[in-house]
Amino acid sequence: MKIFTHGASVSRAFLAAPTALINALAVLALVASPTFADDGDDHPPMKQHKDSDAPFLKPAEAVAKMSIPEGFEVSVFASEPDIAEPIAFCFDDRGRLWVAENFNYQTRRQHTDEPVSRIQILEDTDGDGVFDKKKTFTDRLTFTSGLACGFGGVFVGSPPNLTFIPDADGDDVPDGPPEPLLDGWGIQDRHETLNSFIWGPDGWLYGCHGVFTQSHVGKPGDGDAERQFIDGGIWRYHPTRKTFEIFARGLSNPWGFDFDDHGQGFATCCVIPHLFHVVQGGVYHKQSKPHVNPYVYDDIKTIRDHTHLSAHGGARFYLADAFPEQYRDRLFMCNIHEHAVLTDVMVPKGSSFIGQHGDDFLPTNDLAWVGFSVEIGPEGGVYLLDWHDQDVCGNAVKFPNSGRIYRVMPKGAKAIARPNLRALSDAQLVDLQAHSNDWYVRQARTLLQFRAASGELNASAVHAQLNDLFRTAATSPKRLRALWALQVTGGLNAERLQSLLDHEDEHIRSWAIQFLCDGSSANAFQDASTVETSPVGRAVLDRFAAMAKTDDSQIVRLYLASAVQRLPFADRWPILAGLASHAEDVDDNNLPRMYWFGLEPMTPGHPREALKLAVGGKIPFLQESVARRLTTGTAPANTVSAVQSQATRDRLIQTVAAGFRVQNPGLDGVVRHQAFRNESAVQTHPKDRETPCVLQTRSVDVPKGKKTTLRLRVSHHPHGDWQLRVLADGKVVADQIVSSKTVGEDEWLDVSVDLSGFAGRRIDLDVENRANGWSNEWAYWNGVEIVKE
């Protein structure tokens, strides 16, 4: 992410340069791209890296380097000088691309405060894959990080605010200054604030948030008690109810989130495993930082069955109609370190999925290609946002004022008539719910929701038409489209939703559960101990309890587990008891943990009831977690070390360092990661600047006549480094820095320390995780062993 080094005024003059050259290059790329098939040569090495000496390729040259799959072509939709510093983009209901350009970004720790960032509207009037019409919507923003069109304007992330810029008459001129909707968004890490906005099928605006930024979000003027803390996860905001919620916690720096054909959410991530199935109220594998709730015990893990290099940007399911059929339902994502567009395939398993690799769809073969985001267009094209820089992690700016948007389409595809959905009637928008390209479905649904909220919808006619669509739909996704549109336009009352709890389609039953509880005054991550009013009546609660016990769908049980977290404590017990009775859920990726997340906050205040429920159920994880929780006091929020016993710390470190104990763990305590940079790892941190965290083992016999070696496999935090020291009987025998400069291509460092000089002696070993400047000095240990050969 970059800023022009000679100042905003020069930058803006540069960006206003004539467009003839870039348009010519873009057209050249489009015409020539069929000849750019991969010849197998000149591919850069695939490795983890933060920086490179990649040459600056002109847009057409960049396309020429790409390994474009057979039958496809790539056009340069836009590039410098017409756009620069593109951080986010989205389509409006007229098929135009809105691009947020962030001219305030300097490094991950620095930005400027001048109002120089902007939003541009790019239009491709002839459908050739190259924009030919441009408008500047606003150029007075500061640090834009995300945007979404809808509701007569555009929602914009500009920390500390989520704002709305109105344009009710649609003339592409703001009706006034940005209106703050929420504030308190942090910006400690400029890569990891609110981003990746997307309208959910339920009418909420969803977004991502990274783990190394801390936000206390609320409405302007809210006090501390009214705000919600997030330092990693997925959030959502309702545009008419003006409600903010944390949807899920954990992850790392997610910069991609989308919904599949059944409305299931999926996030792509960096550093930790790349792919997660995200459900309401879920707590997920979290990079480095402890969970806000220290009593999670076991978070929800990745669904991937394969590995990519670290760092992914963007996520969009291909639910359009231009690509060959095998690509439908695949998740498209950018891989920043592989400099490629990848696809994954979701295979259902229980309440969740297995994320299998589809293909390395589009290697770009350009180390300066930094894919941040993906969109699917009205013609079915895949659009790719390339931040474009040698420094792929944003720690320096090498290519100021660069950035590209590419479009991928099948060869020979005919241009479509440019859409103008806002000009359609209500009935025509409903008809679009059956369109073969989900772009039309989503845009039309948002327009229907806006018209309903504005009192401009012929509600009775629309609801009748949607109900007909619901009854006649031949597939579950088509039924869901009708259901979602009914919900966002006010066409589903409690009575109707209750009747849908008996529907034969498990996805309809599931969404009826979510919608019945959607108006709860509490969400999964707020204190519900004082909530007394249920969002549903007794009849629905009784039906939930019966479904928890007898419904054979694990998907339905997953939605019930999410709903439980929105209910008063008194209403949760019978539902959780039913859920806990299913032995077939023991190995499900979601269900045992989701059941615990609903039970945990009640356990300290209701120990007897919690123990009875767990013992009477068939989920060992619940039994273990209740017992563990009952023996633990209450720790401050967002701490781990306060609740970790020495035995727990030693147990965790011994998963990678048999025979060692851990002393003086600092920030976050000792944390086990199932996967960190594609390896299992245990994380530690120094106690303070002067006091290292130490892995100790006592009385190690070093035999004569053999070579004795201490072998370590270690890594560092993406934003820091640390000093590794090894002491034998107090003598320093190894001392080095573990950083991006010392690790290998896989970002792990293998260290061998020869202990043969102590042959015939019994020694004490101390392996230190020491501070080195006191900035993100987490150590990651994959293996520590003593080898005698």
WODA-V887256 format. One record per backbone hydrogen bond with DSSP energy under -1.0 kcal/mol. NH is the residue of the N-H (numbers start at 1). CO is the residue of the C=O. Records with the same first field share a line. If there is no record, write none. Layout:
# WODA-V887256
NH = CO / CO
This chain:
# WODA-V887256
7 = 4
11 = 7
12 = 8
13 = 9
14 = 10
15 = 11
17 = 14
23 = 19
24 = 20
25 = 21
26 = 22
27 = 23
28 = 24
29 = 25
30 = 26
31 = 27
32 = 28
33 = 29
35 = 32
36 = 33
48 = 745
62 = 58
63 = 59
64 = 60
65 = 61
66 = 63
67 = 363
68 = 66
72 = 69
73 = 409
75 = 407
77 = 75 / 405
78 = 405
82 = 79
85 = 402
87 = 100
88 = 100
90 = 98
92 = 96
95 = 92
97 = 122
98 = 90
99 = 120
100 = 88
101 = 118
102 = 85
106 = 110
107 = 110
112 = 104
116 = 114
117 = 141
118 = 101
119 = 138
120 = 99
121 = 135
122 = 97
123 = 133
131 = 77
132 = 123
133 = 123
135 = 121
137 = 119
138 = 119
141 = 117
145 = 157
148 = 155
150 = 153
154 = 165
155 = 148
156 = 163
157 = 146
158 = 161
161 = 158
162 = 182
163 = 156
164 = 179
165 = 154
167 = 152
170 = 167
175 = 166
179 = 164
181 = 162
182 = 162
183 = 218
185 = 160
190 = 108
192 = 189
195 = 208
198 = 206
200 = 204
203 = 200
205 = 237
206 = 198
207 = 235
208 = 195
209 = 233
210 = 192
211 = 252
215 = 230
216 = 184
217 = 228
218 = 183
222 = 219
226 = 223
227 = 224
228 = 217
230 = 215
233 = 209
234 = 248
235 = 207
236 = 245
237 = 205
238 = 243
242 = 238
245 = 236
247 = 234
248 = 234
249 = 282
250 = 232
251 = 285
258 = 266
260 = 264
263 = 260
266 = 258
267 = 276
268 = 256
269 = 274
272 = 270
276 = 267
278 = 265
281 = 247
282 = 279
284 = 249
285 = 300
287 = 251
289 = 287
296 = 293
298 = 296
300 = 283
303 = 275
305 = 355
313 = 334
314 = 255
316 = 332
318 = 330
319 = 317
327 = 324
328 = 325
329 = 318
330 = 327
331 = 344
332 = 316
333 = 342
334 = 313
335 = 340
336 = 311
340 = 335
341 = 362
342 = 333
343 = 359
344 = 331
345 = 356
347 = 354
349 = 352
352 = 349
354 = 347
355 = 303
356 = 345 / 354
358 = 343
361 = 359
362 = 341
364 = 339
369 = 366
372 = 385
375 = 383
377 = 381
380 = 377
382 = 408
383 = 375
384 = 406
385 = 373
386 = 404
387 = 370
389 = 368
392 = 390
394 = 391
404 = 386
405 = 78
406 = 384
407 = 75
408 = 382
409 = 73
411 = 71
413 = 410
421 = 93
423 = 420
424 = 421
429 = 425
430 = 426
431 = 427
432 = 428
433 = 430
434 = 431
435 = 432
438 = 319
440 = 437
441 = 437
442 = 438
443 = 439
444 = 440
445 = 441
446 = 442
447 = 443
448 = 444
449 = 445
450 = 446
451 = 447
452 = 448
453 = 449
454 = 450
455 = 452
456 = 451
459 = 457
462 = 458
463 = 459
464 = 460
465 = 461
466 = 462
467 = 463
468 = 464
469 = 465
470 = 466
471 = 467
472 = 468
473 = 469
479 = 475
480 = 476
481 = 477
482 = 478
483 = 479
484 = 480
485 = 481
486 = 482
487 = 483
488 = 484
489 = 485
490 = 487
491 = 486
497 = 493
498 = 494
499 = 495
500 = 496
501 = 498
502 = 499
503 = 500
509 = 505
510 = 506
511 = 507
512 = 508
513 = 509
514 = 510
515 = 511
516 = 512
517 = 513
520 = 517
526 = 523
531 = 528
541 = 537
542 = 538
543 = 539
544 = 540
545 = 541
546 = 542
547 = 543
548 = 544
549 = 545
550 = 546
551 = 547
557 = 553
558 = 554
559 = 555
560 = 556
561 = 557
562 = 558
563 = 559
564 = 560
566 = 563
567 = 564
571 = 568
572 = 569
576 = 572
577 = 573
578 = 574
579 = 575
580 = 576
581 = 578
582 = 579
585 = 582
586 = 583
588 = 585
594 = 590
595 = 591
596 = 592
597 = 593
598 = 594
599 = 595
600 = 596
602 = 599
603 = 600
606 = 602
610 = 606
611 = 607
612 = 608
613 = 609
614 = 610
615 = 611
616 = 612
618 = 580
622 = 619
623 = 619
624 = 620
625 = 621
626 = 622
627 = 623
628 = 624
629 = 625
630 = 626
632 = 629
638 = 292
643 = 640
649 = 645
650 = 646
651 = 647
652 = 648
653 = 649
654 = 650
655 = 652
656 = 653
657 = 653
660 = 657
661 = 696
663 = 694
666 = 685
669 = 666
671 = 683
673 = 681
676 = 679
677 = 271
679 = 676
681 = 673
682 = 781
683 = 671
684 = 779
687 = 691
688 = 691
693 = 769
694 = 663
695 = 767
696 = 661
697 = 765
700 = 763
702 = 761
709 = 787
710 = 753
711 = 785
712 = 751
713 = 783
714 = 749
715 = 780
720 = 717
722 = 738
723 = 770
724 = 736
725 = 768
726 = 734
727 = 766
728 = 731
729 = 764
731 = 728
733 = 726
734 = 726
736 = 724
738 = 722
742 = 739
743 = 739
744 = 748
747 = 744
749 = 714
751 = 712
753 = 710
755 = 708
758 = 755
759 = 756
760 = 702
761 = 758
763 = 700
765 = 697
766 = 727
767 = 695
768 = 725
769 = 693
770 = 723
779 = 684
780 = 715
781 = 682
782 = 713
783 = 713
784 = 656
785 = 711
787 = 709
789 = 707
